[in-house]
Protein backbone atom coordinates (compact mmCIF):
# COMPACT_ATOMS: atom_id res chain seq x y z
CA UNK A 1 0.00 0.00 0.00
CA UNK A 2 1.12 3.51 -0.88
CA UNK A 3 -1.09 6.25 0.51
CA UNK A 4 -0.63 10.01 0.61
CA UNK A 5 -2.94 11.66 3.12
CA UNK A 6 -3.21 15.33 2.27
CA UNK A 7 -4.14 18.02 4.81
CA UNK A 8 -4.15 15.67 7.80
CA UNK A 9 -4.72 17.42 11.13
CA UNK A 10 -2.36 15.49 13.43
CA UNK A 11 -3.42 14.77 17.01
CA UNK A 12 -0.50 13.15 18.81
CA UNK A 13 1.15 14.78 21.82
CA UNK A 14 4.28 12.68 21.22
CA UNK A 15 4.64 13.83 17.63
CA UNK A 16 6.62 16.87 16.49
CA UNK A 17 3.62 17.56 14.23
CA UNK A 18 1.00 17.68 17.01
CA UNK A 19 -1.97 19.90 16.00
CA UNK A 20 -0.39 20.69 12.64
CA UNK A 21 -2.24 20.22 9.34
CA UNK A 22 0.22 18.48 7.05
CA UNK A 23 0.67 15.70 4.46
CA UNK A 24 1.54 12.14 5.48
CA UNK A 25 3.00 9.52 3.12
CA UNK A 26 2.55 5.86 4.05
CA UNK A 27 4.30 2.98 2.31
CA UNK A 28 3.34 -0.48 3.46
CA UNK A 29 3.00 -0.25 7.23
CA UNK A 30 5.45 2.64 7.67
CA UNK A 31 5.15 6.42 7.67
CA UNK A 32 7.91 7.39 5.27
CA UNK A 33 7.49 11.15 5.01
CA UNK A 34 5.60 14.04 6.57
CA UNK A 35 5.50 17.56 5.12
CA UNK A 36 4.27 19.32 2.00
CA UNK A 37 4.24 16.30 -0.29
CA UNK A 38 3.29 15.10 -3.76
CA UNK A 39 3.37 11.61 -5.27
CA UNK A 40 2.90 10.13 -8.74
CA UNK A 41 2.56 6.56 -7.46
CA UNK A 42 0.60 6.72 -4.23
CA UNK A 43 -3.16 6.74 -3.75
CA UNK A 44 -3.96 10.33 -2.76
CA UNK A 45 -6.63 11.12 -0.18
CA UNK A 46 -7.52 14.67 0.84
CA UNK A 47 -8.38 14.47 4.56
CA UNK A 48 -9.15 18.17 4.90
CA UNK A 49 -11.20 18.75 8.04
CA UNK A 50 -10.36 15.34 9.53
CA UNK A 51 -8.21 14.61 12.58
CA UNK A 52 -5.63 11.84 12.44
CA UNK A 53 -4.98 10.06 15.76
CA UNK A 54 -2.65 7.24 16.71
CA UNK A 55 -4.73 4.06 16.34
CA UNK A 56 -7.49 3.81 18.94
CA UNK A 57 -7.74 0.73 21.13
CA UNK A 58 -10.62 -0.92 22.99
CA UNK A 59 -9.53 -2.32 26.34
CA UNK A 60 -12.10 -5.01 27.12
CA UNK A 61 -14.74 -6.48 24.83
CA UNK A 62 -16.35 -9.85 24.14
CA UNK A 63 -16.11 -10.97 20.53
CA UNK A 64 -18.35 -14.00 20.95
CA UNK A 65 -15.88 -16.68 19.91
CA UNK A 66 -15.50 -19.27 21.27
CA UNK A 67 -18.90 -20.16 22.68
CA UNK A 68 -21.23 -17.52 21.25
CA UNK A 69 -20.47 -17.58 17.53
CA UNK A 70 -24.13 -17.08 16.60
CA UNK A 71 -23.85 -13.55 18.01
CA UNK A 72 -20.31 -12.68 16.92
CA UNK A 73 -17.04 -14.19 15.80
CA UNK A 74 -13.56 -12.85 16.30
CA UNK A 75 -13.40 -11.81 12.65
CA UNK A 76 -16.85 -10.18 12.49
CA UNK A 77 -16.14 -8.40 15.77
CA UNK A 78 -12.77 -7.22 14.48
CA UNK A 79 -14.40 -5.91 11.30
CA UNK A 80 -16.99 -4.04 13.38
CA UNK A 81 -14.26 -2.57 15.57
CA UNK A 82 -12.41 -1.32 12.50
CA UNK A 83 -15.57 0.34 11.18
CA UNK A 84 -15.94 2.00 14.59
CA UNK A 85 -12.41 3.40 14.52
CA UNK A 86 -10.41 0.85 16.50
CA UNK A 87 -7.13 -0.69 15.39
CA UNK A 88 -6.80 -2.98 18.42
CA UNK A 89 -9.16 -4.76 20.82
CA UNK A 90 -8.55 -6.49 24.14
CA UNK A 91 -10.57 -9.71 23.86
CA UNK A 92 -12.03 -11.01 27.12
CA UNK A 93 -12.99 -14.61 27.72
CA UNK A 94 -16.75 -14.86 28.18
CA UNK A 95 -17.60 -18.15 26.45
CA UNK A 96 -16.71 -21.78 26.91
CA UNK A 97 -13.99 -22.96 26.64
CA UNK A 98 -12.52 -20.11 28.65
CA UNK A 99 -9.08 -18.67 27.99
CA UNK A 100 -7.65 -19.89 31.27
CA UNK A 101 -4.45 -21.40 29.85
CA UNK A 102 -1.99 -20.81 27.03
CA UNK A 103 -4.13 -22.75 24.54
CA UNK A 104 -7.01 -20.31 24.93
CA UNK A 105 -4.67 -17.34 24.66
CA UNK A 106 -2.94 -18.77 21.58
CA UNK A 107 -6.33 -19.32 19.91
CA UNK A 108 -7.09 -15.59 20.05
CA UNK A 109 -3.50 -14.64 19.16
CA UNK A 110 -3.60 -16.87 16.07
CA UNK A 111 -6.92 -15.35 15.01
CA UNK A 112 -5.31 -11.92 15.38
CA UNK A 113 -2.90 -12.84 12.59
CA UNK A 114 -5.90 -13.33 10.26
CA UNK A 115 -7.76 -10.27 11.54
CA UNK A 116 -7.81 -6.81 9.93
CA UNK A 117 -6.87 -5.34 13.32
CA UNK A 118 -4.88 -6.44 16.38
CA UNK A 119 -6.64 -8.76 18.84
CA UNK A 120 -5.04 -8.96 22.29
CA UNK A 121 -6.12 -11.91 24.46
CA UNK A 122 -7.10 -11.27 28.08
CA UNK A 123 -7.03 -14.51 30.03
CA UNK A 124 -9.19 -15.37 33.01
CA UNK A 125 -7.83 -14.91 36.51
CA UNK A 126 -9.23 -18.23 37.71
CA UNK A 127 -9.65 -21.66 36.17
CA UNK A 128 -12.93 -22.05 34.31
CA UNK A 129 -13.68 -18.49 35.44
CA UNK A 130 -15.03 -20.13 38.59
CA UNK A 131 -13.46 -17.75 41.09
CA UNK A 132 -12.02 -20.63 43.10
CA UNK A 133 -8.54 -21.51 41.80
CA UNK A 134 -5.98 -19.32 40.06
CA UNK A 135 -5.50 -19.85 36.35
CA UNK A 136 -2.13 -20.32 34.65
CA UNK A 137 -1.54 -16.57 34.54
CA UNK A 138 2.23 -16.52 34.13
CA UNK A 139 2.07 -19.04 31.29
CA UNK A 140 -0.66 -17.00 29.61
CA UNK A 141 1.38 -13.84 30.07
CA UNK A 142 4.30 -15.53 28.31
CA UNK A 143 1.97 -16.20 25.37
CA UNK A 144 0.52 -12.71 25.06
CA UNK A 145 -2.01 -11.94 27.80
CA UNK A 146 -1.20 -8.62 29.54
CA UNK A 147 -4.13 -8.66 32.00
CA UNK A 148 -6.34 -11.24 33.66
CA UNK A 149 -9.94 -11.02 34.70
CA UNK A 150 -13.07 -13.12 35.22
CA UNK A 151 -15.07 -10.89 32.88
CA UNK A 152 -18.56 -10.02 34.17
CA UNK A 153 -18.18 -12.57 36.97
CA UNK A 154 -15.79 -10.68 39.21
CA UNK A 155 -13.97 -12.61 41.92
CA UNK A 156 -16.29 -13.13 44.86
CA UNK A 157 -13.73 -14.89 47.05
CA UNK A 158 -11.59 -12.15 48.61
CA UNK A 159 -8.74 -14.55 49.34
CA UNK A 160 -8.59 -15.66 45.71
CA UNK A 161 -8.38 -12.02 44.57
CA UNK A 162 -5.67 -11.41 47.15
CA UNK A 163 -3.66 -14.34 45.81
CA UNK A 164 -4.21 -13.23 42.20
CA UNK A 165 -2.90 -9.73 43.00
CA UNK A 166 0.11 -11.16 44.79
CA UNK A 167 0.92 -13.74 42.14
CA UNK A 168 0.63 -11.37 39.16
CA UNK A 169 2.40 -8.47 40.82
CA UNK A 170 5.64 -8.82 38.86
CA UNK A 171 4.20 -9.36 35.39
CA UNK A 172 0.55 -8.39 34.97
CA UNK A 173 -2.56 -6.62 36.15
CA UNK A 174 -5.83 -8.04 37.48
CA UNK A 175 -9.03 -6.67 35.94
CA UNK A 176 -12.21 -6.77 38.01
CA UNK A 177 -15.85 -6.20 37.18
CA UNK A 178 -17.11 -4.60 40.40
CA UNK A 179 -20.50 -6.01 41.32
CA UNK A 180 -21.51 -7.84 44.47
CA UNK A 181 -23.79 -10.60 43.17
CA UNK A 182 -25.55 -10.94 46.50
CA UNK A 183 -26.58 -7.29 46.40
CA UNK A 184 -27.44 -7.41 42.70
CA UNK A 185 -29.89 -10.15 43.70
CA UNK A 186 -31.49 -10.55 40.29
CA UNK A 187 -31.74 -6.84 39.53
CA UNK A 188 -32.54 -5.92 35.94
CA UNK A 189 -31.71 -2.19 35.98
CA UNK A 190 -30.57 0.57 38.34
CA UNK A 191 -32.51 0.77 41.58
CA UNK A 192 -34.27 4.13 41.84
CA UNK A 193 -37.23 6.17 40.71
CA UNK A 194 -37.17 4.80 37.18
CA UNK A 195 -37.10 1.16 38.27
CA UNK A 196 -40.09 1.84 40.51
CA UNK A 197 -41.92 3.57 37.66
CA UNK A 198 -41.34 0.82 35.08
CA UNK A 199 -41.81 -2.02 37.56
CA UNK A 200 -38.45 -3.74 37.17
CA UNK A 201 -36.30 -5.10 39.99
CA UNK A 202 -33.42 -2.71 40.67
CA UNK A 203 -29.73 -3.13 41.41
CA UNK A 204 -28.47 -0.69 44.07
CA UNK A 205 -25.35 1.41 43.54
CA UNK A 206 -24.13 -0.12 46.80
CA UNK A 207 -23.47 -3.38 44.92
CA UNK A 208 -20.71 -1.62 42.99
CA UNK A 209 -19.27 0.63 45.67
CA UNK A 210 -18.87 -2.11 48.30
CA UNK A 211 -17.02 -4.35 45.84
CA UNK A 212 -14.75 -1.51 44.71
CA UNK A 213 -14.01 -0.63 48.35
CA UNK A 214 -13.09 -4.25 49.12
CA UNK A 215 -10.94 -4.63 46.02
CA UNK A 216 -9.04 -1.41 46.73
CA UNK A 217 -8.28 -2.56 50.27
CA UNK A 218 -6.93 -5.84 48.90
CA UNK A 219 -4.87 -3.89 46.39
CA UNK A 220 -3.34 -1.77 49.14
CA UNK A 221 -2.56 -4.88 51.19
CA UNK A 222 -0.91 -6.78 48.32
CA UNK A 223 0.75 -3.82 46.55
CA UNK A 224 -0.36 -5.39 43.29
CA UNK A 225 -1.77 -3.86 40.10
CA UNK A 226 -5.53 -3.57 39.57
CA UNK A 227 -7.80 -2.37 36.79
CA UNK A 228 -11.42 -1.65 37.72
CA UNK A 229 -13.57 -1.99 34.62
CA UNK A 230 -16.93 -0.43 33.79
CA UNK A 231 -17.33 1.91 36.75
CA UNK A 232 -20.86 3.33 36.69
CA UNK A 233 -21.50 5.12 39.99
CA UNK A 234 -20.58 8.39 41.65
CA UNK A 235 -19.42 6.58 44.80
CA UNK A 236 -17.33 4.13 42.80
CA UNK A 237 -15.41 6.77 40.87
CA UNK A 238 -14.85 8.81 44.05
CA UNK A 239 -13.32 5.73 45.70
CA UNK A 240 -10.92 5.28 42.78
CA UNK A 241 -9.99 8.97 42.86
CA UNK A 242 -9.10 8.64 46.56
CA UNK A 243 -7.10 5.46 45.92
CA UNK A 244 -5.07 7.16 43.21
CA UNK A 245 -4.38 10.06 45.56
CA UNK A 246 -2.94 7.50 48.01
CA UNK A 247 -0.60 6.22 45.31
CA UNK A 248 -2.19 2.80 44.75
CA UNK A 249 -1.45 1.09 41.42
CA UNK A 250 -5.02 1.25 40.15
CA UNK A 251 -6.44 2.14 36.76
CA UNK A 252 -10.06 2.28 35.72
CA UNK A 253 -12.33 2.44 32.71
CA UNK A 254 -15.82 3.80 32.10
CA UNK A 255 -18.08 2.43 29.39
CA UNK A 256 -19.07 4.93 26.74
CA UNK A 257 -22.73 3.96 27.02
CA UNK A 258 -22.76 5.09 30.66
CA UNK A 259 -21.76 8.54 29.42
CA UNK A 260 -24.42 8.56 26.68
CA UNK A 261 -27.47 7.10 28.40
CA UNK A 262 -29.10 7.05 31.84
CA UNK A 263 -31.60 4.65 33.40
CA UNK A 264 -34.34 6.72 31.73
CA UNK A 265 -33.48 4.84 28.51
CA UNK A 266 -34.94 1.68 30.06
CA UNK A 267 -38.38 3.33 30.29
CA UNK A 268 -39.13 2.07 26.77
CA UNK A 269 -38.19 -1.52 27.75
CA UNK A 270 -35.65 -1.61 24.91
CA UNK A 271 -33.55 -4.63 25.83
CA UNK A 272 -30.48 -3.13 24.15
CA UNK A 273 -30.22 -0.96 27.27
CA UNK A 274 -30.17 -3.94 29.63
CA UNK A 275 -26.51 -3.92 30.61
CA UNK A 276 -24.28 -4.89 33.49
CA UNK A 277 -23.51 -2.70 35.36
CA UNK A 278 -26.85 -1.03 34.67
CA UNK A 279 -27.32 2.45 33.29
CA UNK A 280 -27.43 4.79 36.28
CA UNK A 281 -28.90 8.20 37.13
CA UNK A 282 -27.98 11.56 35.63
CA UNK A 283 -26.12 12.36 38.89
CA UNK A 284 -23.93 9.29 38.45
CA UNK A 285 -23.44 10.15 34.80
CA UNK A 286 -22.29 13.67 35.61
CA UNK A 287 -19.80 12.35 38.18
CA UNK A 288 -18.36 10.01 35.54
CA UNK A 289 -18.08 12.83 33.00
CA UNK A 290 -16.21 15.00 35.51
CA UNK A 291 -13.84 12.09 36.22
CA UNK A 292 -13.23 11.64 32.49
CA UNK A 293 -12.31 15.29 32.16
CA UNK A 294 -10.14 15.57 35.29
CA UNK A 295 -8.04 12.49 34.48
CA UNK A 296 -9.35 10.07 37.10
CA UNK A 297 -10.62 7.79 34.34
CA UNK A 298 -7.81 6.13 32.39
CA UNK A 299 -9.76 4.61 29.50
CA UNK A 300 -13.11 4.88 27.79
CA UNK A 301 -14.40 1.52 26.64
CA UNK A 302 -17.17 0.10 24.48
CA UNK A 303 -17.46 -3.11 26.51
CA UNK A 304 -18.92 -4.68 23.36
CA UNK A 305 -21.07 -7.65 24.39
CA UNK A 306 -22.88 -9.01 21.31
CA UNK A 307 -26.19 -10.87 21.56
CA UNK A 308 -28.40 -12.41 18.89
CA UNK A 309 -32.08 -11.75 18.30
CA UNK A 310 -33.26 -14.65 20.47
CA UNK A 311 -31.30 -13.34 23.44
CA UNK A 312 -32.68 -9.81 23.17
CA UNK A 313 -36.06 -9.81 21.38
CA UNK A 314 -38.03 -11.04 24.38
CA UNK A 315 -39.44 -9.78 27.68
CA UNK A 316 -37.05 -7.42 29.45
CA UNK A 317 -36.79 -9.69 32.49
CA UNK A 318 -35.74 -12.62 30.32
CA UNK A 319 -33.38 -10.76 27.99
CA UNK A 320 -29.62 -11.27 28.27
CA UNK A 321 -27.43 -8.47 29.62
CA UNK A 322 -25.14 -6.66 27.22
CA UNK A 323 -24.86 -3.96 24.57
CA UNK A 324 -22.96 -4.10 21.29
CA UNK A 325 -21.40 -0.78 20.37
CA UNK A 326 -18.23 -0.86 18.28
CA UNK A 327 -20.04 0.83 15.41
CA UNK A 328 -21.06 4.29 16.51
CA UNK A 329 -19.66 4.55 20.04
CA UNK A 330 -16.72 6.87 19.37
CA UNK A 331 -18.73 9.23 17.17
CA UNK A 332 -21.64 9.44 19.60
CA UNK A 333 -19.14 10.12 22.38
CA UNK A 334 -17.50 12.94 20.45
CA UNK A 335 -20.93 14.39 19.66
CA UNK A 336 -21.98 14.30 23.31
CA UNK A 337 -18.86 15.46 25.18
CA UNK A 338 -16.45 18.31 24.61
CA UNK A 339 -13.08 16.71 25.23
CA UNK A 340 -9.72 18.14 24.30
CA UNK A 341 -7.84 16.31 21.52
CA UNK A 342 -5.20 15.35 24.08
CA UNK A 343 -7.77 13.73 26.40
CA UNK A 344 -9.32 11.85 23.49
CA UNK A 345 -5.90 10.47 22.59
CA UNK A 346 -5.17 9.44 26.18
CA UNK A 347 -8.57 7.83 26.83
CA UNK A 348 -8.93 5.97 23.54
CA UNK A 349 -5.37 5.34 22.37
CA UNK A 350 -2.38 5.92 24.66
CA UNK A 351 -3.74 4.49 27.92
CA UNK A 352 -5.59 1.43 26.61
CA UNK A 353 -2.65 0.51 24.39
CA UNK A 354 -0.31 0.68 27.38
CA UNK A 355 -2.60 -1.53 29.48
CA UNK A 356 -2.81 -4.01 26.62
CA UNK A 357 0.99 -4.18 26.51
CA UNK A 358 1.11 -2.82 22.97
CA UNK A 359 4.06 -0.82 21.65
CA UNK A 360 3.80 2.96 21.64
CA UNK A 361 2.96 4.48 18.30
CA UNK A 362 3.80 7.97 17.14
CA UNK A 363 2.93 9.92 14.03
CA UNK A 364 6.42 10.67 12.75
CA UNK A 365 8.77 9.62 9.94
CA UNK A 366 9.92 6.02 10.20
CA UNK A 367 7.15 5.00 12.63
CA UNK A 368 4.58 2.27 12.18
CA UNK A 369 1.48 3.57 10.41
CA UNK A 370 -1.41 2.78 12.74
CA UNK A 371 -3.99 5.56 12.57
CA UNK A 372 -7.61 6.43 13.23
CA UNK A 373 -9.05 9.21 11.07
CA UNK A 374 -12.15 11.04 12.30
CA UNK A 375 -13.95 13.86 10.51
CA UNK A 376 -16.93 16.10 11.21
CA UNK A 377 -18.72 15.30 7.96
CA UNK A 378 -21.44 13.28 9.67
CA UNK A 379 -22.24 9.59 9.41
CA UNK A 380 -25.32 7.38 9.14
CA UNK A 381 -24.86 4.16 11.08
CA UNK A 382 -26.35 1.48 8.85
CA UNK A 383 -25.08 -1.72 7.22
CA UNK A 384 -23.20 -3.02 10.26
CA UNK A 385 -20.29 -5.48 10.06
CA UNK A 386 -21.13 -6.91 13.48
CA UNK A 387 -23.51 -9.86 13.68
CA UNK A 388 -24.95 -8.52 16.95
CA UNK A 389 -28.63 -7.59 17.29
CA UNK A 390 -28.23 -5.40 20.38
CA UNK A 391 -26.64 -2.14 19.23
CA UNK A 392 -29.00 0.76 20.09
CA UNK A 393 -27.09 3.01 17.67
CA UNK A 394 -28.33 1.12 14.61
CA UNK A 395 -29.93 3.68 12.29
CA UNK A 396 -28.58 6.68 14.19
CA UNK A 397 -26.79 9.69 12.71
CA UNK A 398 -23.74 11.41 14.15
CA UNK A 399 -21.98 14.69 13.44
CA UNK A 400 -18.61 12.94 13.60
CA UNK A 401 -17.56 10.17 11.23
CA UNK A 402 -14.91 7.48 11.23
CA UNK A 403 -13.34 8.02 7.82
CA UNK A 404 -10.78 5.23 7.96
CA UNK A 405 -8.31 3.27 10.02
CA UNK A 406 -4.81 2.47 8.84
CA UNK A 407 -3.44 -0.74 10.32
CA UNK A 408 -1.32 -3.73 9.30
CA UNK A 409 -0.32 -2.08 6.04
CA UNK A 410 -3.92 -1.57 4.89
CA UNK A 411 -6.38 1.28 4.91
CA UNK A 412 -9.88 0.26 5.94
CA UNK A 413 -12.94 2.38 5.31
CA UNK A 414 -12.03 4.56 2.36
PyMOL commands that set and color helices and strands:
alter all, ss='L'
color gray80, all
select helices_A, chain A and resi 74-84+102-114+127-129+137-142+158-167+181-184+193-198+206-222+234-245+256-260+263-268+271-273+282-294+309-312+316-318+329-336+341-355
alter helices_A, ss='H'
color red, helices_A
select strands_A, chain A and resi 2-11+21-27+30-35+43-46+51-54+56-61+86-92+118-122+147-148+173-177+189-190+202-203+226-229+250-255+299-301+371-375+379-380+397-398+401-407+410-412
alter strands_A, ss='S'
color yellow, strands_A
deselect
rebuild
show_as cartoon
